[in-house]
């Protein structure tokens, strides 16, 4: 039993140290790129101190969904719903399930529409005319 555990741990350690070596190589390459840019900046702006330039760090916005998250919520909603749902109803439920504050924006609606169109093109869901001529969505039969 312990041989199995030990071999698994050794394999995982090898994977992690391999990942570390790849990342260190990437850091070295990035450092070389920064050094080259610093040299060129020194030619064009000799008075500038490149180390005083703050790093630009990008962070995902809190309302960004992870890959496949919206699709999973949409399919779960439509499976659980006894009747077809409108795009606005689906967007509101996604907003609530993801714990987002504020209004549902046009961008949120657009993302939901794209997700619905993708699922329809794969034959998983269907759209039918609902009240007032708007589309409502349900699981394909």
URLINLIN-V786985 format. One record per residue. RES is the residue in three letters. OMEGA is omega as a letter, one per 20 degrees, with the letter a starting at -180 (none if undefined). D_LAST is the distance of its C-alpha to the last C-alpha in Angstrom with 1 decimal. Layout:
BEGIN
RES_OMEGA_D_LAST ; RES_OMEGA_D_LAST
END
This chain:
BEGIN
UNK_a_49.5 ; UNK_r_51.3 ; UNK_r_51.3 ; UNK_r_47.5 ; UNK_a_47.5 ; UNK_a_50.3 ; UNK_r_48.7 ; UNK_r_45.5 ; UNK_r_47.4 ; UNK_r_49.6 ; UNK_a_46.6 ; UNK_r_44.9 ; UNK_r_48.3 ; UNK_r_48.7 ; UNK_a_45.2 ; UNK_r_46.2 ; UNK_r_49.6 ; UNK_r_48.2 ; UNK_r_45.9 ; UNK_r_48.9 ; UNK_r_50.9 ; UNK_r_48.3 ; UNK_r_48.2 ; UNK_r_52.0 ; UNK_r_52.2 ; UNK_r_49.8 ; UNK_r_52.0 ; UNK_r_55.1 ; UNK_r_53.6 ; UNK_r_52.6 ; UNK_r_56.2 ; UNK_r_57.7 ; UNK_r_55.6 ; UNK_r_56.8 ; UNK_r_60.3 ; UNK_r_60.2 ; UNK_r_58.9 ; UNK_r_61.7 ; UNK_r_64.3 ; UNK_r_63.1 ; UNK_r_63.0 ; UNK_r_66.6 ; UNK_a_67.6 ; UNK_a_66.2 ; UNK_a_66.8 ; UNK_a_69.6 ; UNK_a_69.8 ; UNK_r_66.2 ; UNK_a_65.5 ; UNK_a_62.1 ; UNK_r_61.8 ; UNK_r_61.6 ; UNK_a_58.4 ; UNK_r_55.6 ; UNK_r_52.6 ; UNK_r_49.3 ; UNK_r_46.6 ; UNK_r_43.1 ; UNK_r_40.8 ; UNK_r_37.1 ; UNK_a_36.7 ; UNK_a_35.5 ; UNK_r_32.3 ; UNK_r_31.2 ; UNK_r_28.2 ; UNK_a_28.4 ; UNK_r_26.3 ; UNK_a_22.6 ; UNK_a_23.4 ; UNK_r_21.5 ; UNK_r_18.4 ; UNK_a_18.6 ; UNK_a_19.2 ; UNK_a_16.4 ; UNK_r_13.7 ; UNK_r_15.6 ; UNK_a_15.8 ; UNK_r_12.2 ; UNK_a_11.5 ; UNK_a_14.5 ; UNK_r_14.1 ; UNK_a_13.5 ; UNK_r_13.0 ; UNK_a_12.3 ; UNK_r_15.3 ; UNK_r_17.7 ; UNK_a_19.1 ; UNK_r_22.3 ; UNK_r_20.9 ; UNK_a_19.3 ; UNK_r_22.6 ; UNK_a_24.7 ; UNK_r_22.9 ; UNK_r_23.3 ; UNK_a_26.9 ; UNK_a_27.5 ; UNK_a_26.1 ; UNK_r_28.2 ; UNK_a_31.2 ; UNK_r_32.0 ; UNK_r_34.7 ; UNK_a_35.2 ; UNK_r_33.2 ; UNK_a_29.8 ; UNK_r_31.1 ; UNK_r_29.8 ; UNK_r_29.5 ; UNK_r_27.2 ; UNK_r_24.9 ; UNK_r_25.2 ; UNK_r_24.2 ; UNK_r_21.1 ; UNK_r_20.2 ; UNK_r_20.8 ; UNK_r_18.7 ; UNK_r_15.7 ; UNK_r_16.5 ; UNK_r_16.8 ; UNK_r_13.4 ; UNK_a_11.8 ; UNK_r_14.1 ; UNK_r_13.0 ; UNK_a_9.3 ; UNK_a_8.5 ; UNK_r_8.1 ; UNK_r_8.2 ; UNK_r_11.2 ; UNK_r_12.1 ; UNK_r_15.7 ; UNK_r_17.0 ; UNK_r_20.5 ; UNK_r_23.2 ; UNK_r_21.1 ; UNK_r_20.0 ; UNK_r_16.6 ; UNK_a_14.5 ; UNK_r_11.8 ; UNK_r_8.8 ; UNK_a_6.4 ; UNK_r_3.8 ; UNK_none_0.0
END
